[in-house]
Amino acid sequence: MSEANLYRHFKNKQDILSETVTRIAKGRANVDIVLKSCSAPIDRLKQVFQLHLRYVGQNEGIPRLVFSDEIHASNAELKPRLLEVISGYAQSLESIIREGKKDGSINRMSTRKPRR
């Protein structure tokens, strides 16, 4: 796709970035479906990570956007929106992990040193 084609659909770079953040937020819908499933917490956690990897694989530019200076340093509108999406995702993962710890299916990792 050429730059000219992009600007037929968007007024400026700000609009392109804004739409990208909106699509990232919509991508969380799959996570919400997994959260509502009745499977064990560890299985849901695995499903979420598999969905995440598939989503990033299909949308390779998203990690560059999420970690870009364009968003975090110089964009007062998009930064809070993106951070809200990321925070919501992290809270979803935390809720699965808490549930797994509570039912014993996810345990703390041992702090023992490995045997030689």
Secondary structure, 3 states (H helix, E strand, C coil): CCHHHHHHHCCCHHHHHHHHHHHHHHHCHHHHHHHCCCCCHHHHHHHHHHHHHHHHHHCCHHHHHHCCHHHHCCCCCHHHHHHHHHHHHHHHHHHHHHHHHHHCCCCCCCCCCCCC
